[in-house]
Amino acid sequence: MMLYPPVAELVEKTGNRYQLVNLVARRARAISAEAEENGEILEKKPVSAAIDEVYTGKLTIDK
């Protein structure tokens, strides 16, 4: 089974796996909270949305 986007590419964008997991988890919680607050139904899971944001470069770590 092939994962998309590849984890190795996500790790390159964040520096290491720990930062990747931390960044995605924080953003996923924020996406979930925003949706609940606004009464929105999400099209995809918050974690998937956060991973997509990292992969496209919309979400980055401040260094």
mmCIF file of the N, C-alpha and C atoms, coordinates in Angstrom:
data_MODEL
# 
_entry.id   MODEL 
# 
loop_
_atom_site.group_PDB 
_atom_site.id 
_atom_site.type_symbol 
_atom_site.label_atom_id 
_atom_site.label_alt_id 
_atom_site.label_comp_id 
_atom_site.label_asym_id 
_atom_site.label_entity_id 
_atom_site.label_seq_id 
_atom_site.pdbx_PDB_ins_code 
_atom_site.Cartn_x 
_atom_site.Cartn_y 
_atom_site.Cartn_z 
_atom_site.occupancy 
_atom_site.B_iso_or_equiv 
_atom_site.pdbx_formal_charge 
_atom_site.auth_seq_id 
_atom_site.auth_comp_id 
_atom_site.auth_asym_id 
_atom_site.auth_atom_id 
_atom_site.pdbx_PDB_model_num 
ATOM 1   N N  . MET A 1 1  ? 0.840   -1.180 0.000  1.00 0.00 ? 1  MET A N  1 
ATOM 2   C CA . MET A 1 1  ? 0.000   0.000  0.000  1.00 0.00 ? 1  MET A CA 1 
ATOM 3   C C  . MET A 1 1  ? 0.887   1.245  0.000  1.00 0.00 ? 1  MET A C  1 
ATOM 4   N N  . MET A 1 2  ? 0.635   2.123  -0.921 1.00 0.00 ? 2  MET A N  1 
ATOM 5   C CA . MET A 1 2  ? 1.416   3.350  -1.062 1.00 0.00 ? 2  MET A CA 1 
ATOM 6   C C  . MET A 1 2  ? 0.705   4.489  -0.342 1.00 0.00 ? 2  MET A C  1 
ATOM 7   N N  . LEU A 1 3  ? 1.436   5.175  0.492  1.00 0.00 ? 3  LEU A N  1 
ATOM 8   C CA . LEU A 1 3  ? 0.852   6.309  1.203  1.00 0.00 ? 3  LEU A CA 1 
ATOM 9   C C  . LEU A 1 3  ? 1.092   7.580  0.411  1.00 0.00 ? 3  LEU A C  1 
ATOM 10  N N  . TYR A 1 4  ? 0.093   8.423  0.376  1.00 0.00 ? 4  TYR A N  1 
ATOM 11  C CA . TYR A 1 4  ? 0.245   9.707  -0.295 1.00 0.00 ? 4  TYR A CA 1 
ATOM 12  C C  . TYR A 1 4  ? -0.241  10.789 0.637  1.00 0.00 ? 4  TYR A C  1 
ATOM 13  N N  . PRO A 1 5  ? 0.490   11.800 0.877  1.00 0.00 ? 5  PRO A N  1 
ATOM 14  C CA . PRO A 1 5  ? 1.849   12.049 0.408  1.00 0.00 ? 5  PRO A CA 1 
ATOM 15  C C  . PRO A 1 5  ? 2.852   11.197 1.183  1.00 0.00 ? 5  PRO A C  1 
ATOM 16  N N  . PRO A 1 6  ? 4.008   10.926 0.582  1.00 0.00 ? 6  PRO A N  1 
ATOM 17  C CA . PRO A 1 6  ? 5.016   10.109 1.260  1.00 0.00 ? 6  PRO A CA 1 
ATOM 18  C C  . PRO A 1 6  ? 5.496   10.768 2.551  1.00 0.00 ? 6  PRO A C  1 
ATOM 19  N N  . VAL A 1 7  ? 5.617   9.978  3.592  1.00 0.00 ? 7  VAL A N  1 
ATOM 20  C CA . VAL A 1 7  ? 6.039   10.493 4.894  1.00 0.00 ? 7  VAL A CA 1 
ATOM 21  C C  . VAL A 1 7  ? 7.419   11.130 4.798  1.00 0.00 ? 7  VAL A C  1 
ATOM 22  N N  . ALA A 1 8  ? 8.298   10.551 4.007  1.00 0.00 ? 8  ALA A N  1 
ATOM 23  C CA . ALA A 1 8  ? 9.656   11.098 3.880  1.00 0.00 ? 8  ALA A CA 1 
ATOM 24  C C  . ALA A 1 8  ? 9.625   12.536 3.365  1.00 0.00 ? 8  ALA A C  1 
ATOM 25  N N  . GLU A 1 9  ? 8.741   12.832 2.436  1.00 0.00 ? 9  GLU A N  1 
ATOM 26  C CA . GLU A 1 9  ? 8.636   14.199 1.919  1.00 0.00 ? 9  GLU A CA 1 
ATOM 27  C C  . GLU A 1 9  ? 8.074   15.148 2.973  1.00 0.00 ? 9  GLU A C  1 
ATOM 28  N N  . LEU A 1 10 ? 7.134   14.670 3.770  1.00 0.00 ? 10 LEU A N  1 
ATOM 29  C CA . LEU A 1 10 ? 6.580   15.501 4.843  1.00 0.00 ? 10 LEU A CA 1 
ATOM 30  C C  . LEU A 1 10 ? 7.641   15.801 5.892  1.00 0.00 ? 10 LEU A C  1 
ATOM 31  N N  . VAL A 1 11 ? 8.455   14.798 6.214  1.00 0.00 ? 11 VAL A N  1 
ATOM 32  C CA . VAL A 1 11 ? 9.519   14.987 7.204  1.00 0.00 ? 11 VAL A CA 1 
ATOM 33  C C  . VAL A 1 11 ? 10.536  16.003 6.698  1.00 0.00 ? 11 VAL A C  1 
ATOM 34  N N  . GLU A 1 12 ? 10.851  15.968 5.398  1.00 0.00 ? 12 GLU A N  1 
ATOM 35  C CA . GLU A 1 12 ? 11.770  16.949 4.820  1.00 0.00 ? 12 GLU A CA 1 
ATOM 36  C C  . GLU A 1 12 ? 11.257  18.371 5.005  1.00 0.00 ? 12 GLU A C  1 
ATOM 37  N N  . LYS A 1 13 ? 9.954   18.548 4.922  1.00 0.00 ? 13 LYS A N  1 
ATOM 38  C CA . LYS A 1 13 ? 9.362   19.890 5.031  1.00 0.00 ? 13 LYS A CA 1 
ATOM 39  C C  . LYS A 1 13 ? 9.352   20.400 6.472  1.00 0.00 ? 13 LYS A C  1 
ATOM 40  N N  . THR A 1 14 ? 9.376   19.483 7.451  1.00 0.00 ? 14 THR A N  1 
ATOM 41  C CA . THR A 1 14 ? 9.269   19.896 8.844  1.00 0.00 ? 14 THR A CA 1 
ATOM 42  C C  . THR A 1 14 ? 10.554  19.752 9.642  1.00 0.00 ? 14 THR A C  1 
ATOM 43  N N  . GLY A 1 15 ? 11.477  18.955 9.172  1.00 0.00 ? 15 GLY A N  1 
ATOM 44  C CA . GLY A 1 15 ? 12.737  18.791 9.889  1.00 0.00 ? 15 GLY A CA 1 
ATOM 45  C C  . GLY A 1 15 ? 12.907  17.421 10.492 1.00 0.00 ? 15 GLY A C  1 
ATOM 46  N N  . ASN A 1 16 ? 11.897  16.952 11.223 1.00 0.00 ? 16 ASN A N  1 
ATOM 47  C CA . ASN A 1 16 ? 11.948  15.602 11.787 1.00 0.00 ? 16 ASN A CA 1 
ATOM 48  C C  . ASN A 1 16 ? 10.536  15.105 12.069 1.00 0.00 ? 16 ASN A C  1 
ATOM 49  N N  . ARG A 1 17 ? 10.433  13.833 12.391 1.00 0.00 ? 17 ARG A N  1 
ATOM 50  C CA . ARG A 1 17 ? 9.111   13.217 12.594 1.00 0.00 ? 17 ARG A CA 1 
ATOM 51  C C  . ARG A 1 17 ? 8.367   13.814 13.785 1.00 0.00 ? 17 ARG A C  1 
ATOM 52  N N  . TYR A 1 18 ? 9.101   14.108 14.848 1.00 0.00 ? 18 TYR A N  1 
ATOM 53  C CA . TYR A 1 18 ? 8.462   14.687 16.028 1.00 0.00 ? 18 TYR A CA 1 
ATOM 54  C C  . TYR A 1 18 ? 7.773   16.005 15.679 1.00 0.00 ? 18 TYR A C  1 
ATOM 55  N N  . GLN A 1 19 ? 8.467   16.866 14.975 1.00 0.00 ? 19 GLN A N  1 
ATOM 56  C CA . GLN A 1 19 ? 7.880   18.157 14.600 1.00 0.00 ? 19 GLN A CA 1 
ATOM 57  C C  . GLN A 1 19 ? 6.697   17.960 13.654 1.00 0.00 ? 19 GLN A C  1 
ATOM 58  N N  . LEU A 1 20 ? 6.805   16.997 12.756 1.00 0.00 ? 20 LEU A N  1 
ATOM 59  C CA . LEU A 1 20 ? 5.706   16.712 11.837 1.00 0.00 ? 20 LEU A CA 1 
ATOM 60  C C  . LEU A 1 20 ? 4.453   16.310 12.603 1.00 0.00 ? 20 LEU A C  1 
ATOM 61  N N  . VAL A 1 21 ? 4.601   15.369 13.512 1.00 0.00 ? 21 VAL A N  1 
ATOM 62  C CA . VAL A 1 21 ? 3.451   14.890 14.293 1.00 0.00 ? 21 VAL A CA 1 
ATOM 63  C C  . VAL A 1 21 ? 2.870   16.011 15.136 1.00 0.00 ? 21 VAL A C  1 
ATOM 64  N N  . ASN A 1 22 ? 3.725   16.788 15.768 1.00 0.00 ? 22 ASN A N  1 
ATOM 65  C CA . ASN A 1 22 ? 3.281   17.892 16.616 1.00 0.00 ? 22 ASN A CA 1 
ATOM 66  C C  . ASN A 1 22 ? 2.523   18.941 15.794 1.00 0.00 ? 22 ASN A C  1 
ATOM 67  N N  . LEU A 1 23 ? 3.073   19.315 14.653 1.00 0.00 ? 23 LEU A N  1 
ATOM 68  C CA . LEU A 1 23 ? 2.456   20.316 13.788 1.00 0.00 ? 23 LEU A CA 1 
ATOM 69  C C  . LEU A 1 23 ? 1.094   19.846 13.265 1.00 0.00 ? 23 LEU A C  1 
ATOM 70  N N  . VAL A 1 24 ? 1.047   18.619 12.782 1.00 0.00 ? 24 VAL A N  1 
ATOM 71  C CA . VAL A 1 24 ? -0.204  18.078 12.237 1.00 0.00 ? 24 VAL A CA 1 
ATOM 72  C C  . VAL A 1 24 ? -1.257  17.944 13.334 1.00 0.00 ? 24 VAL A C  1 
ATOM 73  N N  . ALA A 1 25 ? -0.860  17.475 14.503 1.00 0.00 ? 25 ALA A N  1 
ATOM 74  C CA . ALA A 1 25 ? -1.824  17.310 15.596 1.00 0.00 ? 25 ALA A CA 1 
ATOM 75  C C  . ALA A 1 25 ? -2.415  18.645 16.038 1.00 0.00 ? 25 ALA A C  1 
ATOM 76  N N  . ARG A 1 26 ? -1.562  19.658 16.173 1.00 0.00 ? 26 ARG A N  1 
ATOM 77  C CA . ARG A 1 26 ? -2.060  20.980 16.584 1.00 0.00 ? 26 ARG A CA 1 
ATOM 78  C C  . ARG A 1 26 ? -3.026  21.549 15.552 1.00 0.00 ? 26 ARG A C  1 
ATOM 79  N N  . ARG A 1 27 ? -2.649  21.442 14.276 1.00 0.00 ? 27 ARG A N  1 
ATOM 80  C CA . ARG A 1 27 ? -3.499  21.993 13.214 1.00 0.00 ? 27 ARG A CA 1 
ATOM 81  C C  . ARG A 1 27 ? -4.804  21.216 13.107 1.00 0.00 ? 27 ARG A C  1 
ATOM 82  N N  . ALA A 1 28 ? -4.748  19.895 13.269 1.00 0.00 ? 28 ALA A N  1 
ATOM 83  C CA . ALA A 1 28 ? -5.957  19.078 13.199 1.00 0.00 ? 28 ALA A CA 1 
ATOM 84  C C  . ALA A 1 28 ? -6.929  19.453 14.320 1.00 0.00 ? 28 ALA A C  1 
ATOM 85  N N  . ARG A 1 29 ? -6.410  19.686 15.503 1.00 0.00 ? 29 ARG A N  1 
ATOM 86  C CA . ARG A 1 29 ? -7.277  20.120 16.611 1.00 0.00 ? 29 ARG A CA 1 
ATOM 87  C C  . ARG A 1 29 ? -7.898  21.475 16.316 1.00 0.00 ? 29 ARG A C  1 
ATOM 88  N N  . ALA A 1 30 ? -7.122  22.376 15.721 1.00 0.00 ? 30 ALA A N  1 
ATOM 89  C CA . ALA A 1 30 ? -7.643  23.705 15.378 1.00 0.00 ? 30 ALA A CA 1 
ATOM 90  C C  . ALA A 1 30 ? -8.723  23.597 14.300 1.00 0.00 ? 30 ALA A C  1 
ATOM 91  N N  . ILE A 1 31 ? -8.502  22.767 13.296 1.00 0.00 ? 31 ILE A N  1 
ATOM 92  C CA . ILE A 1 31 ? -9.498  22.579 12.233 1.00 0.00 ? 31 ILE A CA 1 
ATOM 93  C C  . ILE A 1 31 ? -10.785 22.022 12.823 1.00 0.00 ? 31 ILE A C  1 
ATOM 94  N N  . SER A 1 32 ? -10.656 21.030 13.688 1.00 0.00 ? 32 SER A N  1 
ATOM 95  C CA . SER A 1 32 ? -11.823 20.418 14.317 1.00 0.00 ? 32 SER A CA 1 
ATOM 96  C C  . SER A 1 32 ? -12.586 21.418 15.179 1.00 0.00 ? 32 SER A C  1 
ATOM 97  N N  . ALA A 1 33 ? -11.856 22.219 15.950 1.00 0.00 ? 33 ALA A N  1 
ATOM 98  C CA . ALA A 1 33 ? -12.498 23.208 16.822 1.00 0.00 ? 33 ALA A CA 1 
ATOM 99  C C  . ALA A 1 33 ? -13.212 24.284 16.003 1.00 0.00 ? 33 ALA A C  1 
ATOM 100 N N  . GLU A 1 34 ? -12.578 24.740 14.920 1.00 0.00 ? 34 GLU A N  1 
ATOM 101 C CA . GLU A 1 34 ? -13.201 25.748 14.057 1.00 0.00 ? 34 GLU A CA 1 
ATOM 102 C C  . GLU A 1 34 ? -14.492 25.218 13.433 1.00 0.00 ? 34 GLU A C  1 
ATOM 103 N N  . ALA A 1 35 ? -14.460 23.987 12.985 1.00 0.00 ? 35 ALA A N  1 
ATOM 104 C CA . ALA A 1 35 ? -15.637 23.387 12.356 1.00 0.00 ? 35 ALA A CA 1 
ATOM 105 C C  . ALA A 1 35 ? -16.774 23.237 13.368 1.00 0.00 ? 35 ALA A C  1 
ATOM 106 N N  . GLU A 1 36 ? -16.434 22.805 14.564 1.00 0.00 ? 36 GLU A N  1 
ATOM 107 C CA . GLU A 1 36 ? -17.451 22.633 15.603 1.00 0.00 ? 36 GLU A CA 1 
ATOM 108 C C  . GLU A 1 36 ? -18.036 23.983 16.013 1.00 0.00 ? 36 GLU A C  1 
ATOM 109 N N  . GLU A 1 37 ? -17.180 24.973 16.135 1.00 0.00 ? 37 GLU A N  1 
ATOM 110 C CA . GLU A 1 37 ? -17.608 26.314 16.528 1.00 0.00 ? 37 GLU A CA 1 
ATOM 111 C C  . GLU A 1 37 ? -18.565 26.923 15.498 1.00 0.00 ? 37 GLU A C  1 
ATOM 112 N N  . ASN A 1 38 ? -18.275 26.685 14.218 1.00 0.00 ? 38 ASN A N  1 
ATOM 113 C CA . ASN A 1 38 ? -19.090 27.245 13.141 1.00 0.00 ? 38 ASN A CA 1 
ATOM 114 C C  . ASN A 1 38 ? -20.217 26.327 12.690 1.00 0.00 ? 38 ASN A C  1 
ATOM 115 N N  . GLY A 1 39 ? -20.312 25.152 13.293 1.00 0.00 ? 39 GLY A N  1 
ATOM 116 C CA . GLY A 1 39 ? -21.362 24.215 12.934 1.00 0.00 ? 39 GLY A CA 1 
ATOM 117 C C  . GLY A 1 39 ? -21.194 23.625 11.547 1.00 0.00 ? 39 GLY A C  1 
ATOM 118 N N  . GLU A 1 40 ? -19.956 23.522 11.081 1.00 0.00 ? 40 GLU A N  1 
ATOM 119 C CA . GLU A 1 40 ? -19.670 23.000 9.752  1.00 0.00 ? 40 GLU A CA 1 
ATOM 120 C C  . GLU A 1 40 ? -19.465 21.489 9.792  1.00 0.00 ? 40 GLU A C  1 
ATOM 121 N N  . ILE A 1 41 ? -19.784 20.841 8.693  1.00 0.00 ? 41 ILE A N  1 
ATOM 122 C CA . ILE A 1 41 ? -19.494 19.421 8.532  1.00 0.00 ? 41 ILE A CA 1 
ATOM 123 C C  . ILE A 1 41 ? -18.268 19.323 7.634  1.00 0.00 ? 41 ILE A C  1 
ATOM 124 N N  . LEU A 1 42 ? -17.245 18.644 8.121  1.00 0.00 ? 42 LEU A N  1 
ATOM 125 C CA . LEU A 1 42 ? -15.992 18.550 7.382  1.00 0.00 ? 42 LEU A CA 1 
ATOM 126 C C  . LEU A 1 42 ? -16.090 17.513 6.271  1.00 0.00 ? 42 LEU A C  1 
ATOM 127 N N  . GLU A 1 43 ? -15.515 17.840 5.103  1.00 0.00 ? 43 GLU A N  1 
ATOM 128 C CA . GLU A 1 43 ? -15.499 16.921 3.977  1.00 0.00 ? 43 GLU A CA 1 
ATOM 129 C C  . GLU A 1 43 ? -14.506 15.789 4.192  1.00 0.00 ? 43 GLU A C  1 
ATOM 130 N N  . LYS A 1 44 ? -13.388 16.090 4.847  1.00 0.00 ? 44 LYS A N  1 
ATOM 131 C CA . LYS A 1 44 ? -12.409 15.053 5.147  1.00 0.00 ? 44 LYS A CA 1 
ATOM 132 C C  . LYS A 1 44 ? -11.945 15.207 6.578  1.00 0.00 ? 44 LYS A C  1 
ATOM 133 N N  . LYS A 1 45 ? -11.264 14.215 7.078  1.00 0.00 ? 45 LYS A N  1 
ATOM 134 C CA . LYS A 1 45 ? -10.833 14.217 8.467  1.00 0.00 ? 45 LYS A CA 1 
ATOM 135 C C  . LYS A 1 45 ? -9.832  15.345 8.723  1.00 0.00 ? 45 LYS A C  1 
ATOM 136 N N  . PRO A 1 46 ? -9.858  15.917 9.926  1.00 0.00 ? 46 PRO A N  1 
ATOM 137 C CA . PRO A 1 46 ? -8.960  17.027 10.250 1.00 0.00 ? 46 PRO A CA 1 
ATOM 138 C C  . PRO A 1 46 ? -7.475  16.686 10.074 1.00 0.00 ? 46 PRO A C  1 
ATOM 139 N N  . VAL A 1 47 ? -7.093  15.457 10.401 1.00 0.00 ? 47 VAL A N  1 
ATOM 140 C CA . VAL A 1 47 ? -5.689  15.074 10.253 1.00 0.00 ? 47 VAL A CA 1 
ATOM 141 C C  . VAL A 1 47 ? -5.301  15.068 8.775  1.00 0.00 ? 47 VAL A C  1 
ATOM 142 N N  . SER A 1 48 ? -6.176  14.565 7.919  1.00 0.00 ? 48 SER A N  1 
ATOM 143 C CA . SER A 1 48 ? -5.899  14.559 6.480  1.00 0.00 ? 48 SER A CA 1 
ATOM 144 C C  . SER A 1 48 ? -5.770  15.977 5.946  1.00 0.00 ? 48 SER A C  1 
ATOM 145 N N  . ALA A 1 49 ? -6.629  16.863 6.400  1.00 0.00 ? 49 ALA A N  1 
ATOM 146 C CA . ALA A 1 49 ? -6.568  18.254 5.969  1.00 0.00 ? 49 ALA A CA 1 
ATOM 147 C C  . ALA A 1 49 ? -5.261  18.904 6.419  1.00 0.00 ? 49 ALA A C  1 
ATOM 148 N N  . ALA A 1 50 ? -4.836  18.623 7.653  1.00 0.00 ? 50 ALA A N  1 
ATOM 149 C CA . ALA A 1 50 ? -3.593  19.189 8.173  1.00 0.00 ? 50 ALA A CA 1 
ATOM 150 C C  . ALA A 1 50 ? -2.384  18.651 7.401  1.00 0.00 ? 50 ALA A C  1 
ATOM 151 N N  . ILE A 1 51 ? -2.389  17.365 7.078  1.00 0.00 ? 51 ILE A N  1 
ATOM 152 C CA . ILE A 1 51 ? -1.296  16.782 6.299  1.00 0.00 ? 51 ILE A CA 1 
ATOM 153 C C  . ILE A 1 51 ? -1.234  17.419 4.921  1.00 0.00 ? 51 ILE A C  1 
ATOM 154 N N  . ASP A 1 52 ? -2.384  17.639 4.304  1.00 0.00 ? 52 ASP A N  1 
ATOM 155 C CA . ASP A 1 52 ? -2.416  18.293 2.993  1.00 0.00 ? 52 ASP A CA 1 
ATOM 156 C C  . ASP A 1 52 ? -1.832  19.699 3.071  1.00 0.00 ? 52 ASP A C  1 
ATOM 157 N N  . GLU A 1 53 ? -2.114  20.411 4.153  1.00 0.00 ? 53 GLU A N  1 
ATOM 158 C CA . GLU A 1 53 ? -1.581  21.763 4.321  1.00 0.00 ? 53 GLU A CA 1 
ATOM 159 C C  . GLU A 1 53 ? -0.060  21.750 4.456  1.00 0.00 ? 53 GLU A C  1 
ATOM 160 N N  . VAL A 1 54 ? 0.477   20.756 5.152  1.00 0.00 ? 54 VAL A N  1 
ATOM 161 C CA . VAL A 1 54 ? 1.927   20.635 5.268  1.00 0.00 ? 54 VAL A CA 1 
ATOM 162 C C  . VAL A 1 54 ? 2.522   20.309 3.905  1.00 0.00 ? 54 VAL A C  1 
ATOM 163 N N  . TYR A 1 55 ? 1.919   19.386 3.194  1.00 0.00 ? 55 TYR A N  1 
ATOM 164 C CA . TYR A 1 55 ? 2.450   18.937 1.913  1.00 0.00 ? 55 TYR A CA 1 
ATOM 165 C C  . TYR A 1 55 ? 2.450   20.061 0.862  1.00 0.00 ? 55 TYR A C  1 
ATOM 166 N N  . THR A 1 56 ? 1.404   20.879 0.869  1.00 0.00 ? 56 THR A N  1 
ATOM 167 C CA . THR A 1 56 ? 1.318   21.964 -0.115 1.00 0.00 ? 56 THR A CA 1 
ATOM 168 C C  . THR A 1 56 ? 2.113   23.198 0.297  1.00 0.00 ? 56 THR A C  1 
ATOM 169 N N  . GLY A 1 57 ? 2.622   23.216 1.521  1.00 0.00 ? 57 GLY A N  1 
ATOM 170 C CA . GLY A 1 57 ? 3.422   24.352 1.978  1.00 0.00 ? 57 GLY A CA 1 
ATOM 171 C C  . GLY A 1 57 ? 2.607   25.446 2.643  1.00 0.00 ? 57 GLY A C  1 
ATOM 172 N N  . LYS A 1 58 ? 1.324   25.244 2.787  1.00 0.00 ? 58 LYS A N  1 
ATOM 173 C CA . LYS A 1 58 ? 0.466   26.233 3.447  1.00 0.00 ? 58 LYS A CA 1 
ATOM 174 C C  . LYS A 1 58 ? 0.765   26.307 4.954  1.00 0.00 ? 58 LYS A C  1 
ATOM 175 N N  . LEU A 1 59 ? 1.162   25.183 5.504  1.00 0.00 ? 59 LEU A N  1 
ATOM 176 C CA . LEU A 1 59 ? 1.452   25.089 6.936  1.00 0.00 ? 59 LEU A CA 1 
ATOM 177 C C  . LEU A 1 59 ? 2.928   24.757 7.105  1.00 0.00 ? 59 LEU A C  1 
ATOM 178 N N  . THR A 1 60 ? 3.655   25.620 7.794  1.00 0.00 ? 60 THR A N  1 
ATOM 179 C CA . THR A 1 60 ? 5.087   25.408 7.997  1.00 0.00 ? 60 THR A CA 1 
ATOM 180 C C  . THR A 1 60 ? 5.461   25.634 9.451  1.00 0.00 ? 60 THR A C  1 
ATOM 181 N N  . ILE A 1 61 ? 6.676   25.244 9.779  1.00 0.00 ? 61 ILE A N  1 
ATOM 182 C CA . ILE A 1 61 ? 7.206   25.461 11.137 1.00 0.00 ? 61 ILE A CA 1 
ATOM 183 C C  . ILE A 1 61 ? 8.085   26.700 11.089 1.00 0.00 ? 61 ILE A C  1 
ATOM 184 N N  . ASP A 1 62 ? 7.884   27.592 12.029 1.00 0.00 ? 62 ASP A N  1 
ATOM 185 C CA . ASP A 1 62 ? 8.750   28.777 12.136 1.00 0.00 ? 62 ASP A CA 1 
ATOM 186 C C  . ASP A 1 62 ? 10.074  28.351 12.742 1.00 0.00 ? 62 ASP A C  1 
ATOM 187 N N  . LYS A 1 63 ? 11.146  28.665 12.052 1.00 0.00 ? 63 LYS A N  1 
ATOM 188 C CA . LYS A 1 63 ? 12.472  28.265 12.554 1.00 0.00 ? 63 LYS A CA 1 
ATOM 189 C C  . LYS A 1 63 ? 13.258  29.465 12.997 1.00 0.00 ? 63 LYS A C  1 
# 
